[in-house]
Amino acid sequence: MVLRIRFTTDDLCRVRVAGGPHPLWEAILSINSLQSPKLPSAYRPWRDAVTATVRCGAVDDRWLRAAAMLVPASGNFPDFLTPTIPEIDPEAHYETILALPTEAVRADLQRTFRRQRPPEWALRLHRQGDTRRLIDVLRRYHDLAIEPVWRQVHQRVEIDRARFARHLLDRGVEGLLAGLHPSIRWRNPVLEADYPADRTVELAGRGLLIVPAHFCWGAPVTLIDGELTPTLVCPGGGEPHPPSPDLAGDRIERLGRVLGTTRARLLGALAIAGSTTELAARLNISQAAVSQHTTALRESGLLSTHRVGQSVRHALTPLGRRLVDG
């Protein structure tokens, strides 16, 4: 079975790649991964760590069970669980869901489960129209399963974004589309992909948003509602690797004695370039604090700053990278 995404000339001009990992696509796909008997071996240490945390009683297992009911091992889940917004802070996505009108939530549930019996949580949500309990589950699950590996997730997505950029620079948009993943094939003017069902999406000039995702493996995923922003969630390229060592322990302590702990942590976080908002989320500090510290580090020649669209992105300079690498 095949997913077919049909392009026009206008659509080829409107292909874009998400600016970073999507926290709710990662969460939703990881819930599915926890339950999959076909989970690739590279993800199993992560699954073992999550289940061990629950078994030792560090986290109430009801949150994991609630997440599993929300996203079953197979079958559909509502589009509203993965809002199409650019922020990587999960709280922005939770607020988007909480702000949805009740009728929009009910329409999404009806569309999602029109060919299968709705699960009990969906029936309850359809009756009540209140998404607060659902957001509680997602928050607890994120803390348990996603936050401990967020650096690895972010790093792998950035590697894919860099790979896509190389394809685009070397071979243009068609080279980008042809090099997304082995499960995805570009046959001008149609992008084909392995998929659980036969489906055709007509872009009709709206373009396509490509979302590389760490917890997407095997085949890509797309939205159910054809009226929403056309989106293709792509499996990560290559095998996921264990997180690279953080700038932690002895190294951060040594750098912190010279630069201050926060600035040392910020340099470590910039092993992956990021915006002010992203760095604030990674370090759990305010954007104002990030701006203050990046200014000092930039004036010292340790990082560079440039504007991309509406955001400002920071990256280590060669001197900064040598300092981080010890």
BALO-697564 format. One line per 10 residues: number of its first residue (from 1); their letters; for each residue x, y, z of N, C-alpha, C, O. Coordinates in pm, whole numbers. Layout:
<recs>
NUM	A	X,Y,Z,X,Y,Z,X,Y,Z,X,Y,Z ~ ...
</recs>
This chain:
<recs>
1	MVLRIRFTTD	85,-120,0,0,0,0,89,125,0,199,126,54 ~ 37,230,-63,122,345,-93,52,477,-62,-68,492,-86 ~ 128,571,-7,86,709,5,142,785,-115,261,776,-145 ~ 55,859,-184,97,938,-299,68,1085,-271,-46,1122,-242 ~ 172,1168,-280,158,1311,-261,187,1377,-394,300,1371,-445 ~ 85,1439,-451,97,1492,-587,131,1642,-583,62,1722,-520 ~ 240,1677,-652,292,1814,-655,251,1886,-783,236,1824,-889 ~ 233,2018,-771,230,2106,-887,361,2184,-888,442,2171,-796 ~ 382,2264,-992,503,2347,-997,509,2440,-878,616,2461,-820 ~ 395,2497,-839,391,2586,-723,432,2513,-595,500,2571,-510
11	DLCRVRVAGG	393,2387,-581,426,2311,-461,576,2289,-447,629,2290,-336 ~ 645,2270,-560,789,2251,-555,860,2375,-500,969,2365,-445 ~ 797,2491,-515,853,2615,-462,817,2634,-314,868,2726,-250 ~ 730,2548,-262,679,2568,-126,708,2449,-36,636,2425,61 ~ 813,2376,-67,858,2268,21,944,2331,130,1032,2412,101 ~ 920,2293,253,1000,2345,364,1021,2235,467,945,2138,474 ~ 1124,2252,547,1159,2154,650,1138,2218,787,1175,2334,807 ~ 1080,2145,879,1056,2197,1014,1186,2245,1076,1293,2190,1050 ~ 1176,2350,1158,1294,2414,1214,1359,2341,1329,1458,2389,1384 ~ 1306,2227,1368,1362,2150,1480,1269,2036,1513,1170,2015,1443
21	PHPLWEAILS	1298,1961,1618,1211,1850,1655,1073,1898,1698,1060,2001,1764 ~ 971,1823,1661,834,1856,1699,802,1776,1826,793,1654,1820 ~ 785,1843,1941,774,1769,2067,657,1673,2074,668,1568,2136 ~ 544,1707,2011,429,1617,2022,433,1506,1918,387,1395,1947 ~ 486,1529,1798,507,1416,1708,602,1316,1773,580,1195,1766 ~ 709,1366,1837,803,1275,1903,734,1199,2016,754,1078,2031 ~ 653,1268,2095,584,1202,2205,485,1097,2155,484,983,2202 ~ 401,1136,2059,297,1044,2010,360,922,1944,317,809,1970 ~ 460,943,1860,524,830,1792,602,743,1890,615,622,1870 ~ 654,803,1996,725,722,2095,629,636,2177,664,524,2216
31	INSLQSPKLP	508,687,2204,408,604,2273,377,482,2188,367,370,2240 ~ 361,503,2060,339,391,1968,459,295,1971,441,174,1972 ~ 580,351,1974,701,268,1973,712,183,2098,756,68,2091 ~ 672,237,2213,678,160,2337,601,29,2328,638,-70,2391 ~ 495,29,2249,407,-87,2242,436,-180,2124,376,-287,2113 ~ 526,-139,2036,545,-213,1912,635,-335,1929,746,-323,1981 ~ 589,-452,1886,676,-570,1889,786,-564,1784,880,-643,1788 ~ 774,-471,1688,873,-459,1581,973,-346,1606,1045,-306,1514 ~ 978,-294,1728,1066,-183,1758,1211,-219,1725,1262,-320,1772 ~ 1279,-136,1643,1419,-165,1609,1506,-173,1735,1479,-106,1835
41	SAYRPWRDAV	1609,-254,1728,1694,-280,1845,1758,-153,1900,1782,-143,2020 ~ 1785,-55,1813,1851,67,1859,1766,146,1957,1820,224,2035 ~ 1633,127,1955,1544,200,2045,1518,123,2175,1461,179,2269 ~ 1558,-1,2181,1519,-83,2297,1581,-39,2428,1515,-50,2531 ~ 1706,10,2430,1757,62,2558,1671,176,2612,1652,188,2733 ~ 1620,261,2522,1530,368,2566,1403,308,2625,1360,349,2733 ~ 1342,212,2557,1220,151,2608,1246,82,2742,1165,91,2834 ~ 1359,13,2752,1392,-54,2878,1406,46,2992,1364,20,3105 ~ 1467,163,2962,1484,264,3066,1350,320,3112,1329,343,3232 ~ 1258,341,3018,1125,393,3053,1051,293,3140,997,329,3245
51	TATVRCGAVD	1048,168,3098,973,67,3176,1040,41,3311,971,12,3409 ~ 1174,50,3317,1242,30,3445,1207,142,3543,1192,117,3662 ~ 1194,264,3492,1156,376,3578,1019,353,3640,996,385,3757 ~ 929,297,3560,794,269,3610,797,152,3709,733,158,3813 ~ 872,46,3675,876,-73,3762,933,-42,3900,888,-98,4000 ~ 1032,48,3905,1094,78,4035,1007,172,4119,1043,205,4233 ~ 896,215,4064,803,298,4140,835,445,4138,772,523,4210 ~ 933,487,4058,968,629,4052,856,712,3988,844,832,4014 ~ 775,647,3905,664,714,3838,541,624,3847,552,502,3832 ~ 426,683,3871,301,608,3877,273,548,3739,266,621,3641
61	DRWLRAAAML	255,417,3732,238,351,3601,105,386,3534,86,353,3417 ~ 14,451,3606,-114,485,3543,-94,586,3429,-173,588,3335 ~ 12,670,3438,36,767,3332,84,697,3204,48,737,3093 ~ 165,593,3222,211,518,3105,95,441,3044,83,433,2921 ~ 10,384,3127,-107,312,3075,-204,407,3005,-263,373,2903 ~ -219,527,3061,-308,625,2998,-253,669,2863,-330,688,2768 ~ -122,685,2853,-61,722,2725,-80,612,2623,-105,640,2506 ~ -67,487,2666,-84,374,2574,-227,366,2521,-248,326,2406 ~ -325,403,2602,-463,405,2555,-485,518,2456,-565,506,2363 ~ -413,629,2477,-426,746,2388,-376,716,2248,-437,756,2149
71	VPASGNFPDF	-263,644,2239,-202,611,2110,-177,461,2106,-75,415,2157 ~ -268,384,2048,-252,238,2046,-137,195,1957,-83,274,1880 ~ -100,67,1969,12,13,1891,-16,20,1741,77,30,1661 ~ -142,15,1703,-179,31,1563,-311,107,1557,-388,108,1653 ~ -336,170,1443,-459,247,1429,-431,396,1432,-317,440,1446 ~ -539,474,1418,-526,618,1404,-525,690,1538,-567,635,1640 ~ -476,813,1536,-490,904,1649,-527,1041,1592,-494,1070,1478 ~ -596,1125,1671,-648,1252,1616,-537,1348,1576,-431,1352,1639 ~ -562,1424,1471,-466,1524,1424,-438,1632,1528,-328,1686,1533 ~ -538,1664,1613,-517,1776,1704,-408,1747,1807,-361,1839,1875
81	LTPTIPEIDP	-367,1619,1822,-259,1586,1914,-123,1634,1866,-28,1639,1944 ~ -112,1670,1737,16,1715,1681,-4,1848,1608,-4,1850,1485 ~ -21,1959,1682,-47,2088,1617,67,2128,1523,184,2101,1551 ~ 31,2191,1413,132,2238,1316,173,2380,1354,127,2478,1295 ~ 259,2388,1455,315,2516,1496,466,2498,1505,513,2386,1527 ~ 545,2607,1488,690,2591,1479,763,2575,1611,879,2534,1611 ~ 701,2605,1723,770,2603,1852,815,2462,1891,745,2364,1862 ~ 932,2452,1956,977,2322,2006,948,2307,2156,972,2200,2213 ~ 897,2412,2219,857,2402,2359,724,2329,2367,625,2375,2309 ~ 717,2215,2435,591,2140,2440,476,2220,2500,360,2197,2464
91	EAHYETILAL	505,2314,2591,397,2391,2652,319,2471,2548,198,2488,2562 ~ 387,2520,2444,317,2593,2339,219,2502,2266,111,2547,2226 ~ 254,2376,2249,166,2280,2183,48,2245,2274,-66,2232,2228 ~ 74,2229,2404,-35,2201,2497,-136,2315,2497,-257,2293,2498 ~ -85,2438,2497,-175,2553,2496,-258,2559,2368,-375,2598,2371 ~ -198,2520,2257,-272,2517,2130,-386,2417,2137,-496,2445,2090 ~ -361,2301,2195,-466,2200,2209,-574,2249,2304,-693,2236,2275 ~ -534,2306,2417,-632,2353,2515,-721,2463,2457,-835,2480,2500 ~ -669,2539,2361,-745,2650,2303,-841,2606,2193,-917,2688,2143 ~ -838,2480,2154,-925,2434,2046,-1072,2442,2087,-1107,2404,2199
101	PTEAVRADLQ	-1158,2489,1999,-1302,2485,2028,-1351,2340,2043,-1300,2249,1978 ~ -1448,2322,2128,-1501,2188,2153,-1548,2122,2024,-1524,2003,2003 ~ -1613,2197,1937,-1664,2138,1813,-1551,2092,1721,-1567,1995,1648 ~ -1438,2162,1724,-1324,2120,1642,-1267,1988,1694,-1230,1901,1615 ~ -1261,1973,1826,-1213,1847,1886,-1307,1733,1849,-1262,1625,1812 ~ -1438,1756,1860,-1535,1651,1828,-1530,1611,1681,-1539,1493,1648 ~ -1516,1710,1593,-1508,1680,1450,-1383,1597,1418,-1387,1506,1335 ~ -1273,1629,1485,-1148,1554,1464,-1164,1410,1512,-1120,1317,1445 ~ -1226,1391,1626,-1248,1255,1678,-1338,1175,1584,-1312,1057,1559 ~ -1443,1237,1534,-1533,1167,1442,-1460,1126,1314,-1480,1016,1263
111	RTFRRQRPPE	-1375,1214,1264,-1298,1185,1142,-1197,1073,1168,-1178,986,1083 ~ -1135,1075,1284,-1031,977,1316,-1088,837,1330,-1028,740,1282 ~ -1203,826,1395,-1255,693,1429,-1380,656,1349,-1462,577,1396 ~ -1394,713,1230,-1516,686,1154,-1522,541,1105,-1631,492,1075 ~ -1409,472,1096,-1409,334,1045,-1372,232,1152,-1350,115,1122 ~ -1366,276,1276,-1335,183,1385,-1407,229,1511,-1447,344,1523 ~ -1421,138,1605,-1488,173,1730,-1398,266,1811,-1282,233,1836 ~ -1450,382,1851,-1366,475,1927,-1329,416,2063,-1411,349,2125 ~ -1208,441,2110,-1171,398,2246,-1248,478,2349,-1305,583,2318 ~ -1248,429,2472,-1326,493,2577,-1285,638,2601,-1371,723,2624
121	WALRLHRQGD	-1152,667,2596,-1109,805,2621,-1164,900,2515,-1199,1014,2546 ~ -1173,853,2389,-1225,937,2282,-1374,962,2300,-1422,1073,2276 ~ -1448,859,2341,-1591,878,2367,-1613,978,2480,-1701,1064,2472 ~ -1531,966,2586,-1545,1058,2699,-1510,1200,2658,-1579,1295,2696 ~ -1402,1214,2579,-1362,1347,2533,-1468,1406,2441,-1494,1527,2445 ~ -1530,1323,2357,-1634,1372,2267,-1754,1424,2346,-1814,1524,2310 ~ -1787,1354,2455,-1900,1397,2537,-1868,1527,2611,-1951,1618,2615 ~ -1749,1534,2670,-1717,1644,2760,-1649,1762,2689,-1667,1877,2729 ~ -1572,1733,2584,-1502,1837,2510,-1392,1907,2588,-1350,2016,2550 ~ -1345,1847,2697,-1245,1909,2784,-1112,1834,2768,-1103,1717,2802
131	TRRLIDVLRR	-1010,1902,2715,-883,1836,2685,-782,1845,2801,-668,1802,2785 ~ -822,1900,2916,-725,1919,3023,-668,1787,3076,-548,1778,3103 ~ -752,1686,3089,-703,1557,3137,-604,1497,3037,-502,1440,3076 ~ -634,1510,2910,-545,1460,2805,-409,1530,2813,-305,1465,2798 ~ -408,1660,2837,-282,1735,2848,-204,1690,2971,-81,1685,2967 ~ -273,1659,3080,-204,1605,3198,-128,1478,3163,-13,1459,3205 ~ -192,1391,3086,-127,1265,3045,-3,1295,2960,103,1237,2982 ~ -17,1385,2863,95,1415,2774,211,1478,2851,327,1448,2824 ~ 180,1565,2946,287,1628,3026,362,1521,3106,485,1517,3104 ~ 289,1437,3175,353,1334,3257,435,1239,3171,546,1199,3207
141	YHDLAIEPVW	380,1204,3057,452,1113,2968,580,1179,2915,684,1114,2908 ~ 571,1305,2877,689,1375,2826,801,1376,2930,917,1350,2897 ~ 767,1405,3056,867,1406,3162,931,1268,3180,1050,1257,3207 ~ 851,1165,3164,898,1029,3185,982,977,3070,1089,919,3092 ~ 937,996,2947,994,925,2833,1071,1012,2734,1161,962,2666 ~ 1038,1139,2723,1098,1224,2620,1207,1315,2677,1315,1326,2619 ~ 1179,1379,2788,1276,1474,2844,1413,1410,2869,1514,1474,2841 ~ 1422,1285,2920,1555,1226,2943,1637,1207,2816,1760,1200,2823 ~ 1572,1197,2699,1647,1175,2575,1630,1292,2477,1659,1278,2358 ~ 1582,1407,2527,1554,1517,2436,1679,1564,2363,1670,1603,2246
151	RQVHQRVEID	1795,1562,2427,1918,1603,2360,1947,1510,2243,1985,1556,2135 ~ 1929,1381,2262,1951,1284,2154,1851,1308,2042,1888,1307,1924 ~ 1725,1329,2077,1622,1356,1976,1660,1480,1895,1657,1478,1772 ~ 1695,1587,1965,1728,1713,1899,1849,1694,1808,1852,1745,1695 ~ 1949,1622,1856,2071,1602,1777,2042,1525,1650,2093,1560,1543 ~ 1961,1421,1660,1934,1341,1540,1852,1420,1439,1876,1410,1319 ~ 1755,1498,1486,1676,1579,1395,1765,1684,1326,1749,1709,1207 ~ 1857,1744,1401,1947,1843,1340,2037,1778,1235,2067,1839,1133 ~ 2079,1655,1258,2160,1583,1158,2079,1563,1030,2131,1580,920 ~ 1952,1526,1046,1867,1509,928,1843,1641,856,1844,1646,733
161	RARFARHLLD	1823,1748,933,1803,1879,870,1927,1920,790,1916,1976,681 ~ 2044,1892,845,2167,1924,774,2180,1839,647,2225,1888,544 ~ 2140,1713,656,2145,1625,538,2050,1675,430,2085,1677,312 ~ 1928,1715,470,1832,1768,373,1887,1896,307,1869,1917,188 ~ 1952,1980,388,2008,2104,334,2115,2073,228,2122,2141,126 ~ 2197,1972,254,2300,1936,155,2236,1888,26,2280,1925,-83 ~ 2131,1804,38,2061,1758,-83,2004,1875,-161,2013,1880,-284 ~ 1947,1970,-90,1887,2086,-156,1994,2170,-226,1973,2213,-340 ~ 2107,2194,-160,2213,2275,-219,2278,2205,-339,2312,2269,-438 ~ 2293,2073,-327,2363,2000,-432,2274,1967,-552,2319,1971,-666
171	RGVEGLLAGL	2144,1935,-524,2060,1881,-631,1923,1946,-642,1839,1901,-720 ~ 1899,2052,-565,1771,2122,-575,1660,2051,-499,1683,1953,-429 ~ 1537,2103,-516,1422,2051,-442,1397,1904,-475,1366,1825,-386 ~ 1410,1867,-602,1386,1728,-638,1490,1636,-576,1459,1522,-542 ~ 1614,1684,-561,1715,1606,-492,1682,1589,-345,1706,1483,-287 ~ 1626,1694,-283,1580,1684,-145,1472,1578,-132,1479,1493,-44 ~ 1371,1583,-219,1260,1489,-212,1306,1346,-239,1253,1251,-180 ~ 1404,1330,-326,1452,1196,-359,1538,1137,-248,1558,1016,-243 ~ 1591,1222,-158,1683,1173,-57,1629,1174,84,1706,1172,179 ~ 1496,1176,99,1440,1184,233,1463,1057,314,1510,1063,427
181	HPSIRWRNPV	1429,942,255,1440,814,328,1418,702,229,1348,721,130 ~ 1478,583,252,1458,471,158,1312,431,137,1278,374,33 ~ 1225,459,234,1084,423,219,1006,525,135,888,506,109 ~ 1074,634,94,1008,743,21,1074,758,-115,1196,762,-125 ~ 992,767,-222,1044,769,-359,988,888,-434,867,913,-430 ~ 1073,963,-502,1030,1076,-582,1016,1032,-727,1114,992,-791 ~ 892,1039,-780,863,1007,-919,783,1123,-975,660,1121,-980 ~ 854,1224,-1017,796,1351,-1061,668,1331,-1145,672,1262,-1246 ~ 556,1392,-1102,535,1491,-996,479,1433,-868,410,1504,-794 ~ 506,1305,-838,445,1238,-723,553,1188,-629,651,1127,-671
191	LEADYPADRT	534,1216,-499,617,1159,-394,543,1038,-339,431,1051,-289 ~ 605,922,-349,541,798,-303,611,748,-177,732,768,-159 ~ 534,683,-90,592,629,33,516,505,76,395,493,52 ~ 586,413,139,520,299,202,424,353,307,455,450,377 ~ 306,289,318,203,344,405,105,233,441,90,138,364 ~ 37,242,557,-56,135,596,-178,121,506,-243,17,507 ~ -210,226,428,-328,223,341,-298,301,214,-209,386,212 ~ -372,272,108,-358,351,-14,-424,488,7,-539,497,50 ~ -349,592,-25,-402,727,-4,-331,822,-100,-211,809,-126 ~ -405,918,-153,-349,1022,-240,-379,1158,-180,-493,1188,-144
201	VELAGRGLLI	-275,1242,-170,-289,1378,-120,-257,1474,-234,-149,1468,-293 ~ -351,1560,-266,-331,1662,-368,-286,1791,-299,-363,1852,-225 ~ -162,1832,-323,-113,1952,-256,-179,2078,-311,-209,2171,-235 ~ -203,2083,-441,-279,2193,-502,-224,2331,-466,-299,2424,-437 ~ -91,2344,-469,-29,2473,-447,-2,2508,-302,51,2616,-275 ~ -38,2420,-207,-19,2452,-66,122,2422,-17,160,2466,92 ~ 201,2348,-95,335,2310,-51,332,2194,46,225,2140,76 ~ 450,2156,97,462,2042,188,559,2076,299,669,2126,274 ~ 518,2049,423,605,2062,539,663,1925,571,590,1830,597 ~ 796,1916,570,866,1792,602,915,1799,746,984,1894,783
211	VPAHFCWGAP	878,1700,826,914,1698,969,1001,1576,996,947,1466,1009 ~ 1133,1591,1005,1215,1476,1044,1192,1443,1190,1185,1533,1273 ~ 1180,1315,1222,1145,1275,1359,1228,1157,1404,1240,1057,1333 ~ 1284,1168,1523,1364,1061,1582,1282,934,1603,1329,825,1572 ~ 1160,949,1655,1080,832,1689,992,785,1573,904,700,1593 ~ 1013,837,1455,948,784,1335,1045,686,1272,1158,723,1240 ~ 1003,562,1253,1090,461,1194,1005,370,1106,886,350,1133 ~ 1064,316,1005,992,224,916,929,295,799,971,275,685 ~ 830,376,823,757,445,716,712,581,767,698,600,888 ~ 690,676,677,648,810,719,504,813,768,430,715,755
221	VTLIDGELTP	466,927,824,332,948,879,281,1081,826,359,1174,802 ~ 149,1091,807,90,1217,766,-40,1240,841,-85,1153,915 ~ -99,1356,823,-223,1391,891,-342,1327,821,-336,1296,702 ~ -451,1309,894,-572,1250,838,-652,1354,761,-701,1327,651 ~ -665,1472,819,-748,1578,759,-675,1642,642,-572,1707,661 ~ -727,1625,522,-665,1680,403,-672,1831,394,-606,1889,308 ~ -750,1896,481,-761,2041,479,-652,2109,563,-630,2229,551 ~ -584,2032,646,-478,2089,729,-351,2108,646,-341,2061,533 ~ -253,2178,704,-125,2198,637,-66,2064,595,-42,1980,681 ~ -43,2040,465,14,1912,423,148,1886,491,240,1967,482
231	TLVCPGGGEP	156,1774,559,272,1744,643,316,1600,620,233,1509,613 ~ 447,1580,608,503,1446,599,608,1430,708,712,1497,705 ~ 581,1341,803,674,1313,911,765,1199,865,718,1089,836 ~ 896,1228,858,991,1134,796,1070,1057,900,1107,1112,1003 ~ 1095,929,873,1185,853,960,1324,915,960,1368,971,860 ~ 1393,903,1073,1529,952,1082,1622,873,991,1601,753,969 ~ 1724,940,940,1821,873,855,1920,793,938,1971,843,1038 ~ 1947,669,898,2044,587,969,1991,540,1102,1875,565,1137 ~ 2076,471,1177,2038,419,1307,2055,527,1414,2152,602,1412 ~ 1961,534,1509,1981,627,1620,2099,582,1705,2121,463,1724
241	HPPSPDLAGD	2173,678,1755,2290,647,1838,2265,694,1980,2181,781,2003 ~ 2339,639,2076,2327,689,2213,2361,837,2217,2439,884,2134 ~ 2306,909,2311,2334,1052,2319,2483,1076,2334,2552,1004,2407 ~ 2534,1179,2264,2673,1214,2284,2688,1268,2425,2593,1324,2480 ~ 2804,1253,2486,2821,1295,2625,2788,1442,2642,2831,1526,2563 ~ 2712,1472,2744,2681,1612,2774,2805,1682,2828,2900,1619,2874 ~ 2801,1813,2820,2904,1892,2884,2869,1893,3033,2817,1991,3085 ~ 2899,1782,3100,2855,1764,3237,2972,1719,3321,3083,1700,3272 ~ 2943,1702,3453,3045,1648,3541,3169,1736,3546,3162,1857,3564 ~ 3284,1669,3531,3412,1739,3548,3430,1851,3447,3481,1957,3481
251	RIERLGRVLG	3388,1829,3323,3415,1929,3220,3336,2056,3245,3390,2166,3235 ~ 3208,2043,3276,3129,2165,3300,3177,2234,3426,3173,2357,3437 ~ 3223,2154,3522,3274,2215,3645,3400,2296,3617,3417,2406,3669 ~ 3489,2240,3534,3613,2311,3502,3584,2439,3423,3638,2545,3454 ~ 3499,2429,3321,3466,2548,3243,3390,2649,3328,3407,2770,3314 ~ 3305,2597,3416,3226,2686,3500,3311,2771,3592,3272,2883,3626 ~ 3428,2719,3634,3515,2797,3720,3568,2922,3649,3598,3023,3712 ~ 3579,2912,3516,3632,3023,3438,3520,3112,3384,3527,3235,3394 ~ 3417,3049,3328,3313,3124,3257,3187,3147,3339,3107,3235,3306 ~ 3169,3070,3445,3042,3067,3514,2962,2946,3467,2969,2909,3350
261	TTRARLLGAL	2888,2885,3558,2821,2759,3527,2722,2772,3412,2718,2687,3324 ~ 2640,2879,3412,2538,2893,3308,2601,2908,3170,2554,2849,3074 ~ 2709,2987,3161,2773,3005,3031,2841,2876,2984,2843,2847,2865 ~ 2895,2800,3077,2953,2671,3040,2845,2576,2989,2865,2506,2889 ~ 2730,2574,3057,2620,2489,3012,2568,2534,2877,2533,2451,2793 ~ 2564,2667,2854,2515,2718,2726,2609,2676,2612,2562,2638,2505 ~ 2739,2681,2635,2833,2634,2533,2812,2486,2505,2818,2443,2390 ~ 2788,2409,2611,2762,2266,2590,2635,2242,2511,2630,2153,2427 ~ 2531,2322,2539,2405,2308,2465,2422,2342,2319,2349,2292,2234 ~ 2521,2430,2288,2543,2470,2150,2624,2369,2071,2667,2398,1959
271	AIAGSTTELA	2646,2250,2127,2695,2140,2043,2598,2122,1926,2636,2074,1820 ~ 2472,2160,1948,2371,2167,1843,2327,2313,1835,2275,2367,1932 ~ 2349,2377,1720,2311,2518,1705,2164,2536,1738,2083,2446,1717 ~ 2128,2653,1789,1989,2674,1825,1953,2820,1838,2041,2906,1843 ~ 1825,2848,1844,1774,2983,1862,1772,3017,2010,1795,2931,2095 ~ 1746,3143,2039,1736,3186,2178,1627,3109,2251,1645,3067,2365 ~ 1513,3090,2184,1401,3015,2246,1441,2871,2273,1412,2818,2380 ~ 1507,2808,2177,1547,2668,2193,1648,2653,2307,1639,2559,2386 ~ 1743,2745,2315,1844,2737,2420,1781,2758,2558,1820,2693,2655 ~ 1684,2848,2565,1615,2869,2692,1544,2742,2736,1544,2708,2855
281	ARLNISQAAV	1482,2671,2640,1413,2547,2672,1512,2438,2713,1486,2362,2806 ~ 1625,2429,2645,1724,2326,2677,1782,2345,2816,1806,2248,2889 ~ 1805,2471,2854,1872,2500,2980,1775,2533,3093,1816,2547,3209 ~ 1646,2548,3059,1543,2582,3158,1575,2716,3225,1568,2730,3347 ~ 1612,2815,3143,1633,2951,3190,1553,3045,3101,1497,3001,3000 ~ 1547,3171,3137,1467,3267,3059,1537,3305,2930,1659,3294,2919 ~ 1459,3349,2831,1518,3396,2706,1605,3520,2730,1706,3539,2662 ~ 1565,3603,2827,1647,3721,2857,1785,3680,2907,1885,3741,2872 ~ 1789,3575,2991,1918,3527,3041,2003,3471,2928,2124,3493,2923 ~ 1939,3397,2835,2013,3345,2720,2072,3460,2639,2189,3454,2601
291	SQHTTALRES	1994,3562,2614,2042,3677,2535,2161,3744,2603,2257,3783,2537 ~ 2153,3757,2734,2263,3820,2808,2391,3738,2794,2498,3793,2768 ~ 2381,3606,2812,2500,3522,2808,2553,3505,2666,2675,3502,2646 ~ 2465,3495,2567,2513,3480,2430,2585,3606,2385,2681,3599,2308 ~ 2540,3723,2432,2610,3847,2398,2754,3844,2448,2847,3879,2376 ~ 2772,3801,2573,2906,3795,2630,2993,3693,2558,3111,3718,2532 ~ 2935,3577,2527,3013,3473,2459,3045,3512,2315,3152,3479,2264 ~ 2952,3582,2250,2979,3628,2114,3091,3732,2113,3179,3729,2026 ~ 3089,3824,2210,3195,3925,2218,3330,3862,2249,3434,3922,2219 ~ 3330,3743,2309,3454,3672,2338,3498,3582,2222,3601,3515,2231
301	GLLSTHRVGQ	3421,3581,2114,3458,3502,1998,3426,3354,2008,3480,3274,1932 ~ 3337,3315,2104,3309,3174,2125,3183,3127,2052,3165,3007,2032 ~ 3099,3217,2011,2982,3179,1932,2952,3288,1830,2993,3403,1845 ~ 2879,3250,1727,2834,3345,1625,2682,3347,1625,2618,3250,1665 ~ 2625,3456,1579,2480,3473,1577,2438,3525,1440,2500,3617,1386 ~ 2332,3466,1385,2279,3516,1259,2128,3499,1260,2074,3414,1331 ~ 2061,3579,1180,1914,3576,1175,1868,3483,1064,1916,3490,951 ~ 1771,3395,1098,1706,3309,1000,1556,3333,1011,1492,3289,1106 ~ 1500,3404,912,1357,3437,919,1331,3526,1039,1393,3631,1055 ~ 1237,3483,1124,1200,3561,1241,1283,3529,1364,1269,3596,1466
311	SVRHALTPLG	1369,3428,1357,1445,3387,1475,1593,3420,1459,1643,3439,1349 ~ 1661,3425,1573,1805,3445,1579,1868,3314,1622,1831,3258,1725 ~ 1965,3264,1544,2026,3135,1574,2172,3155,1614,2244,3239,1558 ~ 2213,3075,1711,2348,3083,1764,2421,2952,1734,2360,2845,1734 ~ 2550,2961,1708,2633,2843,1681,2773,2867,1735,2818,2981,1744 ~ 2841,2761,1772,2978,2772,1820,3070,2815,1707,3054,2770,1593 ~ 3165,2900,1738,3273,2929,1644,3377,2817,1656,3370,2737,1749 ~ 3473,2810,1564,3580,2709,1580,3649,2719,1716,3682,2616,1776 ~ 3672,2841,1765,3734,2857,1896,3642,2802,2006,3688,2732,2096 ~ 3513,2833,1997,3419,2783,2096,3411,2632,2095,3404,2570,2201
321	RRLVDG	3413,2572,1977,3406,2425,1970,3532,2362,2029,3524,2259,2096 ~ 3648,2423,2004,3770,2368,2061,3766,2374,2214,3813,2284,2283 ~ 3709,2484,2265,3698,2496,2410,3604,2390,2468,3633,2329,2571 ~ 3489,2368,2399,3393,2269,2446,3453,2128,2439,3430,2045,2528 ~ 3530,2102,2333,3588,1968,2315,3707,1944,2407,3762,1834,2411 ~ 3747,2046,2481,3854,2026,2576,3992,2033,2517,4091,2017,2588
</recs>
